[in-house]
Amino acid sequence: MRIKLPSGTNAEVVRQPDGSVNRGLVVIPDVMGMRPLFDDLVAQLSIETGWSVATFELYPDREELDAAERLEAASTLNDNRIMADAIAAADSTGPGLVSILGFCMGGMYTLKAVSTGRFERACPFYGMIHVPEAWRGPGQGEPLDLLALGDPSSVFAVIGNEDEWTPPDHVNELEALGASVERYEGVGHGFVHDAERPAHSPDAAADAWARVLNWLAG
């Protein structure tokens, strides 16, 4: 179901059909934002977990931007607005405990969201551990700085060892802060969430999903 968050940002929420409230999950999309891929993903996650699941647009009122334009505009994104939308999306799932996961850019914001204290557990899939140079702007805080304000032990991160966006020294920093990290050999960026990507690795993706869902349910 499409909803508007208090900020006016578009969101999609799938609630349990019987109205039961168990737990909630927020999914932060990759740089391309809300689209059928994520509509399908939140619906499938709701079925698999029995939880209410929500996602929201990273570029509200700029949904028409293509991939290159979104990357170029990343420096204009604002942590405060995105964190507020993440909390509002969590609230839309009901009163239960809520966890959060995200992909690529959404994984970076998943790390940042730990600072809010709103989320029980957090699972960034190949999220940037430091803000890329081209994305830096006045509204962009460093993920590790924000993560340190919350509970780093609530994080289970999925990383591909051949991912240039998450180099090994960055991953070591994340782990040293207290996060759990699952490294996958022979895969690069974006190997889990979109089967149409050349980087997709079905076996590694299936394993990552099993580990993440187990972590979130723990």
Contacts in CASP RR format, 6 or more apart in sequence:
PFRMAT RR
TARGET T0000
AUTHOR 0000-0000-0000
METHOD contacts of the structure
MODEL  1
MRIKLPSGTNAEVVRQPDGSVNRGLVVIPDVMGMRPLFDDLVAQLSIETG
WSVATFELYPDREELDAAERLEAASTLNDNRIMADAIAAADSTGPGLVSI
LGFCMGGMYTLKAVSTGRFERACPFYGMIHVPEAWRGPGQGEPLDLLALG
DPSSVFAVIGNEDEWTPPDHVNELEALGASVERYEGVGHGFVHDAERPAH
SPDAAADAWARVLNWLAG
1 12 0 8 1.000
1 13 0 8 1.000
1 14 0 8 1.000
1 15 0 8 1.000
2 10 0 8 1.000
2 11 0 8 1.000
2 12 0 8 1.000
3 10 0 8 1.000
3 11 0 8 1.000
3 12 0 8 1.000
3 13 0 8 1.000
3 92 0 8 1.000
4 10 0 8 1.000
4 11 0 8 1.000
5 11 0 8 1.000
5 56 0 8 1.000
5 85 0 8 1.000
5 88 0 8 1.000
5 89 0 8 1.000
5 92 0 8 1.000
6 84 0 8 1.000
6 88 0 8 1.000
7 60 0 8 1.000
7 81 0 8 1.000
7 84 0 8 1.000
7 85 0 8 1.000
7 88 0 8 1.000
8 60 0 8 1.000
9 56 0 8 1.000
9 57 0 8 1.000
9 60 0 8 1.000
9 85 0 8 1.000
9 88 0 8 1.000
10 34 0 8 1.000
10 56 0 8 1.000
10 57 0 8 1.000
10 60 0 8 1.000
10 63 0 8 1.000
11 34 0 8 1.000
11 54 0 8 1.000
11 55 0 8 1.000
11 56 0 8 1.000
11 57 0 8 1.000
11 85 0 8 1.000
11 88 0 8 1.000
11 89 0 8 1.000
11 92 0 8 1.000
12 34 0 8 1.000
12 38 0 8 1.000
12 39 0 8 1.000
12 42 0 8 1.000
12 54 0 8 1.000
12 55 0 8 1.000
12 56 0 8 1.000
13 42 0 8 1.000
13 52 0 8 1.000
13 53 0 8 1.000
13 54 0 8 1.000
13 89 0 8 1.000
13 92 0 8 1.000
13 93 0 8 1.000
14 42 0 8 1.000
14 43 0 8 1.000
14 46 0 8 1.000
14 52 0 8 1.000
14 53 0 8 1.000
14 54 0 8 1.000
15 46 0 8 1.000
15 52 0 8 1.000
15 93 0 8 1.000
15 94 0 8 1.000
16 22 0 8 1.000
16 46 0 8 1.000
16 50 0 8 1.000
16 51 0 8 1.000
16 52 0 8 1.000
21 52 0 8 1.000
21 94 0 8 1.000
21 95 0 8 1.000
21 96 0 8 1.000
22 50 0 8 1.000
22 51 0 8 1.000
22 52 0 8 1.000
22 96 0 8 1.000
23 49 0 8 1.000
23 50 0 8 1.000
23 51 0 8 1.000
23 52 0 8 1.000
23 96 0 8 1.000
23 97 0 8 1.000
23 98 0 8 1.000
23 99 0 8 1.000
24 51 0 8 1.000
24 52 0 8 1.000
24 53 0 8 1.000
24 54 0 8 1.000
24 90 0 8 1.000
24 93 0 8 1.000
24 94 0 8 1.000
24 96 0 8 1.000
24 97 0 8 1.000
24 98 0 8 1.000
24 99 0 8 1.000
25 45 0 8 1.000
25 49 0 8 1.000
25 51 0 8 1.000
25 52 0 8 1.000
25 53 0 8 1.000
25 54 0 8 1.000
25 93 0 8 1.000
25 98 0 8 1.000
25 99 0 8 1.000
25 100 0 8 1.000
25 101 0 8 1.000
25 216 0 8 1.000
26 53 0 8 1.000
26 54 0 8 1.000
26 55 0 8 1.000
26 56 0 8 1.000
26 86 0 8 1.000
26 89 0 8 1.000
26 90 0 8 1.000
26 93 0 8 1.000
26 98 0 8 1.000
26 99 0 8 1.000
26 100 0 8 1.000
26 101 0 8 1.000
26 113 0 8 1.000
26 119 0 8 1.000
27 38 0 8 1.000
27 41 0 8 1.000
27 42 0 8 1.000
27 45 0 8 1.000
27 53 0 8 1.000
27 54 0 8 1.000
27 55 0 8 1.000
27 100 0 8 1.000
27 101 0 8 1.000
27 102 0 8 1.000
28 55 0 8 1.000
28 56 0 8 1.000
28 58 0 8 1.000
28 82 0 8 1.000
28 86 0 8 1.000
28 100 0 8 1.000
28 101 0 8 1.000
28 102 0 8 1.000
28 103 0 8 1.000
28 105 0 8 1.000
28 106 0 8 1.000
28 107 0 8 1.000
28 109 0 8 1.000
28 110 0 8 1.000
28 113 0 8 1.000
29 35 0 8 1.000
29 38 0 8 1.000
29 55 0 8 1.000
29 56 0 8 1.000
29 57 0 8 1.000
29 58 0 8 1.000
29 102 0 8 1.000
29 103 0 8 1.000
29 106 0 8 1.000
30 102 0 8 1.000
30 103 0 8 1.000
30 104 0 8 1.000
30 105 0 8 1.000
30 106 0 8 1.000
30 190 0 8 1.000
30 193 0 8 1.000
30 194 0 8 1.000
31 58 0 8 1.000
31 67 0 8 1.000
31 70 0 8 1.000
31 71 0 8 1.000
31 74 0 8 1.000
31 104 0 8 1.000
31 105 0 8 1.000
31 106 0 8 1.000
32 67 0 8 1.000
32 70 0 8 1.000
33 57 0 8 1.000
33 58 0 8 1.000
33 59 0 8 1.000
33 63 0 8 1.000
34 55 0 8 1.000
34 56 0 8 1.000
34 57 0 8 1.000
34 63 0 8 1.000
37 193 0 8 1.000
37 194 0 8 1.000
38 55 0 8 1.000
39 55 0 8 1.000
41 55 0 8 1.000
41 193 0 8 1.000
42 53 0 8 1.000
42 54 0 8 1.000
42 55 0 8 1.000
43 53 0 8 1.000
45 51 0 8 1.000
45 53 0 8 1.000
46 52 0 8 1.000
46 53 0 8 1.000
48 213 0 8 1.000
49 213 0 8 1.000
49 216 0 8 1.000
49 217 0 8 1.000
51 93 0 8 1.000
52 92 0 8 1.000
52 93 0 8 1.000
52 94 0 8 1.000
53 93 0 8 1.000
54 89 0 8 1.000
54 90 0 8 1.000
54 92 0 8 1.000
54 93 0 8 1.000
55 89 0 8 1.000
56 85 0 8 1.000
56 86 0 8 1.000
56 88 0 8 1.000
56 89 0 8 1.000
57 63 0 8 1.000
58 77 0 8 1.000
58 82 0 8 1.000
58 105 0 8 1.000
58 106 0 8 1.000
58 109 0 8 1.000
59 65 0 8 1.000
59 70 0 8 1.000
59 73 0 8 1.000
59 77 0 8 1.000
60 85 0 8 1.000
62 70 0 8 1.000
62 73 0 8 1.000
65 73 0 8 1.000
71 134 0 8 1.000
71 135 0 8 1.000
72 134 0 8 1.000
74 105 0 8 1.000
74 132 0 8 1.000
74 134 0 8 1.000
74 135 0 8 1.000
74 140 0 8 1.000
75 134 0 8 1.000
75 135 0 8 1.000
75 136 0 8 1.000
75 137 0 8 1.000
75 140 0 8 1.000
76 137 0 8 1.000
77 135 0 8 1.000
77 139 0 8 1.000
77 140 0 8 1.000
78 139 0 8 1.000
78 140 0 8 1.000
79 109 0 8 1.000
79 112 0 8 1.000
79 139 0 8 1.000
79 140 0 8 1.000
79 141 0 8 1.000
79 146 0 8 1.000
80 139 0 8 1.000
82 109 0 8 1.000
82 112 0 8 1.000
83 109 0 8 1.000
83 112 0 8 1.000
83 113 0 8 1.000
83 115 0 8 1.000
83 116 0 8 1.000
86 100 0 8 1.000
86 109 0 8 1.000
86 113 0 8 1.000
86 116 0 8 1.000
86 118 0 8 1.000
86 119 0 8 1.000
87 116 0 8 1.000
87 118 0 8 1.000
90 98 0 8 1.000
90 100 0 8 1.000
90 118 0 8 1.000
90 119 0 8 1.000
97 120 0 8 1.000
98 118 0 8 1.000
98 119 0 8 1.000
98 120 0 8 1.000
99 119 0 8 1.000
99 120 0 8 1.000
99 121 0 8 1.000
99 122 0 8 1.000
99 123 0 8 1.000
99 216 0 8 1.000
100 110 0 8 1.000
100 113 0 8 1.000
100 119 0 8 1.000
100 121 0 8 1.000
100 122 0 8 1.000
100 123 0 8 1.000
101 107 0 8 1.000
101 110 0 8 1.000
101 122 0 8 1.000
101 123 0 8 1.000
101 124 0 8 1.000
101 125 0 8 1.000
101 212 0 8 1.000
101 216 0 8 1.000
102 109 0 8 1.000
102 110 0 8 1.000
102 123 0 8 1.000
102 124 0 8 1.000
102 125 0 8 1.000
102 127 0 8 1.000
103 125 0 8 1.000
103 126 0 8 1.000
103 127 0 8 1.000
103 190 0 8 1.000
103 192 0 8 1.000
103 193 0 8 1.000
104 125 0 8 1.000
104 126 0 8 1.000
104 127 0 8 1.000
104 128 0 8 1.000
104 165 0 8 1.000
104 189 0 8 1.000
104 190 0 8 1.000
105 127 0 8 1.000
105 128 0 8 1.000
106 124 0 8 1.000
106 127 0 8 1.000
107 124 0 8 1.000
107 125 0 8 1.000
107 126 0 8 1.000
107 127 0 8 1.000
107 128 0 8 1.000
108 124 0 8 1.000
108 127 0 8 1.000
108 128 0 8 1.000
108 129 0 8 1.000
108 131 0 8 1.000
108 143 0 8 1.000
110 122 0 8 1.000
110 123 0 8 1.000
110 124 0 8 1.000
110 127 0 8 1.000
111 122 0 8 1.000
111 124 0 8 1.000
111 127 0 8 1.000
111 129 0 8 1.000
111 143 0 8 1.000
111 144 0 8 1.000
111 146 0 8 1.000
111 147 0 8 1.000
111 155 0 8 1.000
111 157 0 8 1.000
111 174 0 8 1.000
112 141 0 8 1.000
112 143 0 8 1.000
112 146 0 8 1.000
112 147 0 8 1.000
113 119 0 8 1.000
113 122 0 8 1.000
114 122 0 8 1.000
114 146 0 8 1.000
114 147 0 8 1.000
114 149 0 8 1.000
114 150 0 8 1.000
114 151 0 8 1.000
114 152 0 8 1.000
114 154 0 8 1.000
114 155 0 8 1.000
115 146 0 8 1.000
115 147 0 8 1.000
115 149 0 8 1.000
115 150 0 8 1.000
117 150 0 8 1.000
117 151 0 8 1.000
119 154 0 8 1.000
120 154 0 8 1.000
121 154 0 8 1.000
121 155 0 8 1.000
121 156 0 8 1.000
121 215 0 8 1.000
121 216 0 8 1.000
121 218 0 8 1.000
122 154 0 8 1.000
122 155 0 8 1.000
122 156 0 8 1.000
123 155 0 8 1.000
123 156 0 8 1.000
123 157 0 8 1.000
123 158 0 8 1.000
123 212 0 8 1.000
123 215 0 8 1.000
123 216 0 8 1.000
124 155 0 8 1.000
124 157 0 8 1.000
124 158 0 8 1.000
125 157 0 8 1.000
125 158 0 8 1.000
125 190 0 8 1.000
125 192 0 8 1.000
125 193 0 8 1.000
125 208 0 8 1.000
125 212 0 8 1.000
126 158 0 8 1.000
126 159 0 8 1.000
126 160 0 8 1.000
126 163 0 8 1.000
126 165 0 8 1.000
126 166 0 8 1.000
126 188 0 8 1.000
126 189 0 8 1.000
126 190 0 8 1.000
126 191 0 8 1.000
126 192 0 8 1.000
127 143 0 8 1.000
127 157 0 8 1.000
127 165 0 8 1.000
127 166 0 8 1.000
128 135 0 8 1.000
128 143 0 8 1.000
128 165 0 8 1.000
128 166 0 8 1.000
129 143 0 8 1.000
129 144 0 8 1.000
129 166 0 8 1.000
129 170 0 8 1.000
129 171 0 8 1.000
129 173 0 8 1.000
129 174 0 8 1.000
130 142 0 8 1.000
130 143 0 8 1.000
130 144 0 8 1.000
130 170 0 8 1.000
131 140 0 8 1.000
131 141 0 8 1.000
131 142 0 8 1.000
131 143 0 8 1.000
132 165 0 8 1.000
144 173 0 8 1.000
144 174 0 8 1.000
144 177 0 8 1.000
147 155 0 8 1.000
147 174 0 8 1.000
147 177 0 8 1.000
147 179 0 8 1.000
148 177 0 8 1.000
152 177 0 8 1.000
152 178 0 8 1.000
152 179 0 8 1.000
153 178 0 8 1.000
153 179 0 8 1.000
153 180 0 8 1.000
155 174 0 8 1.000
155 178 0 8 1.000
155 179 0 8 1.000
155 180 0 8 1.000
156 179 0 8 1.000
156 180 0 8 1.000
156 181 0 8 1.000
156 182 0 8 1.000
156 211 0 8 1.000
156 212 0 8 1.000
156 215 0 8 1.000
157 171 0 8 1.000
157 174 0 8 1.000
157 179 0 8 1.000
157 180 0 8 1.000
157 181 0 8 1.000
157 182 0 8 1.000
158 182 0 8 1.000
158 184 0 8 1.000
158 192 0 8 1.000
158 208 0 8 1.000
158 211 0 8 1.000
158 212 0 8 1.000
159 166 0 8 1.000
159 171 0 8 1.000
159 181 0 8 1.000
159 182 0 8 1.000
159 183 0 8 1.000
159 184 0 8 1.000
160 166 0 8 1.000
160 183 0 8 1.000
160 184 0 8 1.000
160 185 0 8 1.000
160 186 0 8 1.000
160 187 0 8 1.000
160 188 0 8 1.000
160 189 0 8 1.000
160 191 0 8 1.000
161 168 0 8 1.000
161 183 0 8 1.000
161 184 0 8 1.000
161 185 0 8 1.000
161 186 0 8 1.000
161 187 0 8 1.000
161 188 0 8 1.000
162 186 0 8 1.000
162 187 0 8 1.000
162 188 0 8 1.000
163 187 0 8 1.000
163 188 0 8 1.000
163 189 0 8 1.000
163 190 0 8 1.000
164 188 0 8 1.000
164 189 0 8 1.000
165 189 0 8 1.000
166 189 0 8 1.000
171 181 0 8 1.000
171 183 0 8 1.000
174 181 0 8 1.000
175 181 0 8 1.000
180 215 0 8 1.000
182 208 0 8 1.000
182 211 0 8 1.000
184 191 0 8 1.000
184 201 0 8 1.000
184 204 0 8 1.000
184 207 0 8 1.000
184 208 0 8 1.000
186 201 0 8 1.000
187 199 0 8 1.000
187 201 0 8 1.000
187 204 0 8 1.000
188 199 0 8 1.000
189 199 0 8 1.000
190 197 0 8 1.000
190 199 0 8 1.000
190 200 0 8 1.000
191 197 0 8 1.000
191 199 0 8 1.000
191 200 0 8 1.000
191 201 0 8 1.000
191 204 0 8 1.000
191 205 0 8 1.000
191 208 0 8 1.000
192 200 0 8 1.000
192 201 0 8 1.000
192 204 0 8 1.000
192 205 0 8 1.000
192 208 0 8 1.000
192 209 0 8 1.000
193 205 0 8 1.000
194 200 0 8 1.000
195 202 0 8 1.000
195 205 0 8 1.000
END
